[in-house]
Amino acid sequence: MQERVFCENLSHLRKEKGVSQRKAASDLLISQALLSHYENGAREPGLAFVCRACDYYGVSADYLLGRTTEQGGAVVTPEILRQLARQMRQIAEQAENYL
């Protein structure tokens, strides 16, 4: 059951993103044939591919693997950390103005 959910989610995410198998496979650093095998359940991917697919589609591994229906995951990128640091500096400056 879990394998089927993974296959369906992988295929659905690619279609939702509006990219061909060829384009997605190239972006994910695998062959189109291998991506097709993953999408139809003929082969099981390794952890490295699952991580790349999560990053590529912007979803959590739990969603891709069918463990949750929530797509979002806690993906922290350097840009997100920079934005958070800027926001924290702004809050600190505003707090100092009130003291």
N, C-alpha and C positions, 0 to 999 in steps of 0.2 A: 504494500500500500504506500509506504513512504517513498519508494523508488518512483512510483507512478506520479505522485504529487511533485517530486523534484522535476521529472521530465516535463510535466504540464506547466509548472511554474517557469522553468527555463524557456520553454517555447513561447509562453504567453508574454513574458517580459521582453523577449526579443521583438515580438510583433508589436507590443505596446510602444516600444522605443522606435518602431518604424524602420528597422534595419533588416537587410537580407541576411540569410545564414552566412553567406560569403563574407559580408562586411563584419558581422559579429565575430565570426571565427577568426578573421584577420586581426581584429582589435583584441581578441582574447588569446592571441598567439597560438592557435591550434588550426588544424585543417577543417575545411567545411565538412568533410566526411565524418570527422570525429565529432564535431558539434551535432551533426545529424544523428549520430549514434547516441549521444547524450540525450538529445531531445526525444528520441523514440524509445529510449530505454534499453538499447542493445548493449551499451557499455556504461560503466560507472566511472565518474571522474574522480581524480585524486583531490586532496585537500587544497593544493595550490590553485587548481582550476576553480574550485568552489570560491576561494577567496577572491580571485580575479573577477569572477562573475558577479559576486556581491558588490565589489567596487564599481564595476562597469554599469550595472543596473541600479546601483544606489539602494540596495536592499540588505537586510540582515541575513546571515546564514540561516537563522531559524526560519525565516520566511521562505527562503529558497529551498530549504530541506523539508518544508511542510510542517514545521513544528509550531507555527503560529500563522495567523491570517493577517497580522500587522506587517506591512512591508518595511517600515522604518527600523533602523538599527542605530546604535550609538557609534557612528563612524566619526572619528575625530581627525580632521586634517590639519595641517599647519595653518591654513587660512582661517579655519574655525577658531583655532587657538589664538591667532593674532586678533581676530574680531573680539573675542572674549576679553583679551588683555586690554584692548582699547576701551571697551565698555566699562571694565573695572576701573581703569584710570579716570574715566569721565565721572563715574559714581564717586570715587574718592575725592576728586576735585570739588564736586558739588557738595559733598559732605563737609569739606573743609570750609567752604563758603558759609555754611550755617553755624559753624563753631565760633 
